């Protein structure tokens, strides 16, 4: 079991971020963990029919199965290490474990067309 599996299981059981779980996430992911928790608290994890999007401060990033479209995931992280996740992927895991995903019954492409 990885450290990610550990905090995610504890989070699913607690259904909320307790101080202990907060500490586990930050110990595993540092500032990425803090940013992820902030995004979840602000309701910035959105699920569409086709994939999940995390709204950043400058742009939105697509997250699918821990793979993210952000530059951090592309250039800085080792995709073969399950503990190396960008803050967007961490936010998706946290939001799902605590049922804090903002679900939309439409495709993301439809939303982009409206904007």
N, C-alpha and C positions, 0 to 999 in steps of 0.2 A: 504494500500500500504506500503510495507516495504522500508527501505532505499536502498536496492538493486534494487528494482523495480524503485525507484525514479531516481537513477543515471543511470540505464540502459535506461530508457525512455528518459532522457535528452541526453544521448549519442547517441541514435538512431536518435533523432531529429537533433542534431548538426553534426552527422556523423564524429566527430573527438573529441579528448580529449581536451577540453578547460581547462584553469586554474581552473575555477569553478568546472567542472566535476572532474578534478584531485583531487581537495580538497575534494569533496564529497566521492570519492572512498577511499581516504586515511583516511578520518574521520570515515568511516564505517569499513574499513578493516586493517588499519594501514600498517605495513610493507608488509603484504600479498598483499595489493592493489598496493603498489609500485613495487613489484616483478612482479605482473601480467601485469602492464603497460609496464614494461621493456621487458617482454617476447613478448608482442604484437608488440612493436616497433621493435624488432629484428626478427620478422617473425617466431616465434617458436610455433605457433598454427597451427596444420596441421589436416585437415579433410580427412578421408579415407571413403570408402564405408561403413565400419562397425562401426567406431567410430572416435572420435576426440582424438588427442594426443597432449600433450604439452611437448616440449623438454626442459628438465631441464639442469642444468650444469653437472650432473652426470648420469642421466638416463631420460627415457621418461615415462610419466604417462598417462594412459587412463582416459578420462573424458566422462561420459555419464550421462546426465540429472543432472548435478551438483554433481554427485558421482564421486569420484576420487580414483585411486589406490594408492595414496601416503600415507606414514605413518602419515602425519599431519592430513589428513582427517579421517584416520582409528582410530587414538588414541587420538587426541586432540580436535576434533570438535564435536559438538552436531548436528547430522544429522537431527534432528527434528526442528532445528532453521534455517530458510531460510537465515538468515544473516551471519551464520557461514559457510564460504566457504574457502577452501584452495586457494592458489594463482593460481593453475592450473585451477580450476573451474572459478575463477574470470577472468582469462585471456581469457578463451573460451567465456564468456559472452561479454567481451570487444571486442574481435576480431569479433564476430558475429555482434554486434551492429554497428561496424564501417566498416564492409566488409573487414576485414584484415585477414581472414582465408586463409591459403595456402591449396587449394583444390587439392586432388590427386584422380584420377579416378581408384583406385585399392584398394584392401583389405590390411589392415595393416599387416596381416600375410604374404602376398606376399612380402612386403618390408623387413620384418624380414628375410625371406628366402634368399633375395639378399645380406644381410649383412654378 
